[in-house]
Amino acid sequence: MSLSFDPDRLDLPKGHFIGGACVPARGVLPMHRPSDGKEFGACPIASEDFVDQAVATAKKALRDSGWATCPPRRRTNLLHRWADLMEAEAVTLARLEAFCSTRPVGQLIEGDIAVTAEQIRFFAEFADKEGGDVVPTGDASLGMVMSEPYGVVGAITPWNVPLSMAGWKLGPALAAGNAVVLKPSELTPFSTLFIAELAERAGLPSGLINIVLGDGPTTGAAITAHPDIAKLSFTGSTAAGSAIMENIARTGVKPMTLELGGKSPQLVFADADLDLAANAIVTSILANAGQACVAGSRLIIEESVAAPVVAAIAARMKAVSAGPTWDETSTYSPIISERQLQRIHRLVQAAGREGAERLVGGAAMDHPGYFYQPTLLAGVQQDSPAVQEEIFGPVLTVQTFREEEEAVALADHPVYGLAAGLFTRDLSRAVRITRALQAGTVWVNRYSRSRDHILPTGGYKRSGIGKDLGREAYLANRKSKSVLIAL
């Protein structure tokens, strides 16, 4: 069966998802499809009062269902059933994800959907395997560290990989015994609404997952400041993360997980497998048209091998062709909005004025929608806007080095420290530079996440606080209580 579909005939969820059912709401924010620029509807904005209703629904669901205190294996089994339904409804889910996002439909069933289902299963297995500890104390006492869920967890997800980001937030929070109030991006809400419906069909208690639609200044601010939301998880820009921290500090104190921006370097040494390096680098910057916080947007390469690697990357970039996300043959993503496309172009032009040499691309594609040419910039200085700014588009800069210390110095960024790549056959060098790089994730002789969900992800510097994925994400949704009993 073909995955391609007519976007004008797709049945979309309408409204919020509260208490196990759709709650229709009037659209306010205009919504456009990035593949053709067509305005197709509007997204509602949940007010502070509506967020209050969602949080109250979540609290009641926790209390009435006993989700936090039920036998842990019950949570595990229901979450597995939910993941099964995601896979069973993969075609519908893929089309809803592709409709107004940057994710080509042909990449979703084996990609985002399969990975999200795996993540839900991964976290489900923590429910009956992670608990408290009995700790050593004096003979006249018994010391324990007890583990408990927070209660209602707030989550805010970005537009770039909507389904996967929802899985990052919902999986560990639910497995840990919490309820969730989640706001997806107002640009790409539909797949998140549908998996909430699937959770209801899987048998999770009604009201445990509540999806509220809206923007950041109104709906997002109401979630972050709500006194009954005990913990917050957010993925998005560093600027938005800073605003969230400020809002939380102004209205109270609560733990938070923030996965924020990045400007990630990829270091290539002369002894590397250069074909492997070129393929990994170009894939990392073309995937989702560079719209990923971990995009490897800075190539830092040993001078003696720069020419052939850059030529190979340039050839791959020139071969890209645009196509709508609802065509299963499309492989290159549009930019999420006209505003973002214009921002990318302004930064590329600014880099040119600073002396950057444009080897490939540098303009919007001649195609309906918001497509930008893969762009390769050489001759950039460390203070160039293209090196310093998170462009969030298919723009790769090239810098060269001669000595290892120079490579590490170029890789260091004053603001970001989310991820880094390193290509070398020298094991000692790989370990040495991995230790020196200021990044929360370092990939060696590759540049991408695997399906080893046990590996946490999160940043150094202003790239975030805390971790998503891994055991750390589950534990971040539990709080500990110290107990000392006199015997």
ChimeraX attribute file (.defattr): number of C-alpha atoms within 10 A of each C-alpha:
attribute: neighborCount
match mode: 1-to-1
recipient: residues
	/A:1	4
	/A:2	8
	/A:3	16
	/A:4	20
	/A:5	16
	/A:6	10
	/A:7	19
	/A:8	8
	/A:9	7
	/A:10	12
	/A:11	10
	/A:12	15
	/A:13	18
	/A:14	18
	/A:15	23
	/A:16	25
	/A:17	25
	/A:18	24
	/A:19	22
	/A:20	21
	/A:21	15
	/A:22	17
	/A:23	14
	/A:24	12
	/A:25	14
	/A:26	12
	/A:27	16
	/A:28	12
	/A:29	15
	/A:30	13
	/A:31	19
	/A:32	22
	/A:33	25
	/A:34	25
	/A:35	28
	/A:36	17
	/A:37	17
	/A:38	13
	/A:39	11
	/A:40	12
	/A:41	12
	/A:42	16
	/A:43	23
	/A:44	21
	/A:45	24
	/A:46	23
	/A:47	18
	/A:48	17
	/A:49	11
	/A:50	16
	/A:51	25
	/A:52	18
	/A:53	15
	/A:54	27
	/A:55	28
	/A:56	18
	/A:57	23
	/A:58	29
	/A:59	20
	/A:60	17
	/A:61	20
	/A:62	23
	/A:63	13
	/A:64	11
	/A:65	15
	/A:66	13
	/A:67	24
	/A:68	20
	/A:69	13
	/A:70	11
	/A:71	12
	/A:72	20
	/A:73	16
	/A:74	16
	/A:75	24
	/A:76	23
	/A:77	18
	/A:78	19
	/A:79	27
	/A:80	21
	/A:81	20
	/A:82	25
	/A:83	26
	/A:84	18
	/A:85	17
	/A:86	24
	/A:87	18
	/A:88	11
	/A:89	16
	/A:90	17
	/A:91	19
	/A:92	16
	/A:93	22
	/A:94	27
	/A:95	29
	/A:96	26
	/A:97	28
	/A:98	29
	/A:99	27
	/A:100	27
	/A:101	30
	/A:102	29
	/A:103	30
	/A:104	27
	/A:105	29
	/A:106	21
	/A:107	17
	/A:108	22
	/A:109	19
	/A:110	12
	/A:111	13
	/A:112	21
	/A:113	24
	/A:114	17
	/A:115	19
	/A:116	21
	/A:117	23
	/A:118	21
	/A:119	24
	/A:120	25
	/A:121	23
	/A:122	23
	/A:123	28
	/A:124	28
	/A:125	19
	/A:126	20
	/A:127	23
	/A:128	15
	/A:129	9
	/A:130	14
	/A:131	15
	/A:132	13
	/A:133	12
	/A:134	12
	/A:135	12
	/A:136	10
	/A:137	12
	/A:138	9
	/A:139	8
	/A:140	8
	/A:141	12
	/A:142	15
	/A:143	16
	/A:144	18
	/A:145	15
	/A:146	15
	/A:147	18
	/A:148	18
	/A:149	23
	/A:150	21
	/A:151	26
	/A:152	27
	/A:153	28
	/A:154	28
	/A:155	28
	/A:156	25
	/A:157	26
	/A:158	21
	/A:159	21
	/A:160	23
	/A:161	18
	/A:162	24
	/A:163	30
	/A:164	22
	/A:165	22
	/A:166	24
	/A:167	24
	/A:168	21
	/A:169	28
	/A:170	26
	/A:171	24
	/A:172	31
	/A:173	30
	/A:174	29
	/A:175	31
	/A:176	33
	/A:177	25
	/A:178	26
	/A:179	31
	/A:180	28
	/A:181	27
	/A:182	29
	/A:183	29
	/A:184	27
	/A:185	23
	/A:186	22
	/A:187	25
	/A:188	29
	/A:189	30
	/A:190	25
	/A:191	25
	/A:192	27
	/A:193	28
	/A:194	21
	/A:195	21
	/A:196	26
	/A:197	21
	/A:198	20
	/A:199	22
	/A:200	19
	/A:201	15
	/A:202	19
	/A:203	13
	/A:204	23
	/A:205	21
	/A:206	23
	/A:207	27
	/A:208	29
	/A:209	32
	/A:210	29
	/A:211	27
	/A:212	30
	/A:213	28
	/A:214	24
	/A:215	20
	/A:216	20
	/A:217	12
	/A:218	14
	/A:219	22
	/A:220	27
	/A:221	18
	/A:222	19
	/A:223	28
	/A:224	31
	/A:225	24
	/A:226	17
	/A:227	16
	/A:228	17
	/A:229	24
	/A:230	20
	/A:231	24
	/A:232	26
	/A:233	27
	/A:234	27
	/A:235	24
	/A:236	21
	/A:237	20
	/A:238	20
	/A:239	11
	/A:240	17
	/A:241	22
	/A:242	15
	/A:243	16
	/A:244	23
	/A:245	17
	/A:246	14
	/A:247	16
	/A:248	21
	/A:249	13
	/A:250	10
	/A:251	12
	/A:252	12
	/A:253	14
	/A:254	15
	/A:255	17
	/A:256	24
	/A:257	22
	/A:258	28
	/A:259	26
	/A:260	27
	/A:261	29
	/A:262	32
	/A:263	28
	/A:264	27
	/A:265	32
	/A:266	29
	/A:267	30
	/A:268	28
	/A:269	26
	/A:270	16
	/A:271	12
	/A:272	17
	/A:273	14
	/A:274	20
	/A:275	13
	/A:276	13
	/A:277	24
	/A:278	21
	/A:279	16
	/A:280	20
	/A:281	26
	/A:282	25
	/A:283	20
	/A:284	23
	/A:285	26
	/A:286	26
	/A:287	17
	/A:288	25
	/A:289	26
	/A:290	25
	/A:291	24
	/A:292	24
	/A:293	23
	/A:294	27
	/A:295	34
	/A:296	30
	/A:297	32
	/A:298	26
	/A:299	27
	/A:300	24
	/A:301	24
	/A:302	21
	/A:303	15
	/A:304	12
	/A:305	16
	/A:306	20
	/A:307	11
	/A:308	13
	/A:309	18
	/A:310	18
	/A:311	13
	/A:312	15
	/A:313	21
	/A:314	19
	/A:315	12
	/A:316	15
	/A:317	21
	/A:318	13
	/A:319	8
	/A:320	13
	/A:321	15
	/A:322	20
	/A:323	21
	/A:324	29
	/A:325	31
	/A:326	25
	/A:327	19
	/A:328	18
	/A:329	15
	/A:330	18
	/A:331	22
	/A:332	22
	/A:333	27
	/A:334	33
	/A:335	28
	/A:336	28
	/A:337	21
	/A:338	16
	/A:339	10
	/A:340	15
	/A:341	20
	/A:342	16
	/A:343	15
	/A:344	24
	/A:345	19
	/A:346	16
	/A:347	20
	/A:348	24
	/A:349	18
	/A:350	15
	/A:351	24
	/A:352	20
	/A:353	12
	/A:354	16
	/A:355	15
	/A:356	22
	/A:357	16
	/A:358	18
	/A:359	15
	/A:360	19
	/A:361	19
	/A:362	22
	/A:363	18
	/A:364	17
	/A:365	16
	/A:366	11
	/A:367	15
	/A:368	15
	/A:369	23
	/A:370	25
	/A:371	30
	/A:372	26
	/A:373	24
	/A:374	28
	/A:375	22
	/A:376	24
	/A:377	25
	/A:378	20
	/A:379	18
	/A:380	21
	/A:381	18
	/A:382	13
	/A:383	11
	/A:384	19
	/A:385	21
	/A:386	27
	/A:387	26
	/A:388	16
	/A:389	15
	/A:390	23
	/A:391	27
	/A:392	25
	/A:393	29
	/A:394	30
	/A:395	30
	/A:396	27
	/A:397	25
	/A:398	22
	/A:399	22
	/A:400	21
	/A:401	20
	/A:402	13
	/A:403	11
	/A:404	13
	/A:405	12
	/A:406	13
	/A:407	22
	/A:408	18
	/A:409	12
	/A:410	19
	/A:411	26
	/A:412	18
	/A:413	19
	/A:414	10
	/A:415	16
	/A:416	25
	/A:417	28
	/A:418	28
	/A:419	29
	/A:420	29
	/A:421	28
	/A:422	25
	/A:423	26
	/A:424	19
	/A:425	15
	/A:426	12
	/A:427	10
	/A:428	10
	/A:429	15
	/A:430	17
	/A:431	11
	/A:432	11
	/A:433	18
	/A:434	19
	/A:435	11
	/A:436	14
	/A:437	21
	/A:438	22
	/A:439	25
	/A:440	19
	/A:441	22
	/A:442	22
	/A:443	16
	/A:444	19
	/A:445	21
	/A:446	18
	/A:447	25
	/A:448	19
	/A:449	12
	/A:450	10
	/A:451	11
	/A:452	12
	/A:453	17
	/A:454	16
	/A:455	16
	/A:456	16
	/A:457	21
	/A:458	22
	/A:459	25
	/A:460	20
	/A:461	17
	/A:462	21
	/A:463	25
	/A:464	28
	/A:465	19
	/A:466	18
	/A:467	23
	/A:468	27
	/A:469	22
	/A:470	18
	/A:471	18
	/A:472	16
	/A:473	25
	/A:474	23
	/A:475	20
	/A:476	22
	/A:477	29
	/A:478	21
	/A:479	16
	/A:480	15
	/A:481	10
	/A:482	13
	/A:483	12
	/A:484	12
	/A:485	10
	/A:486	9
	/A:487	8
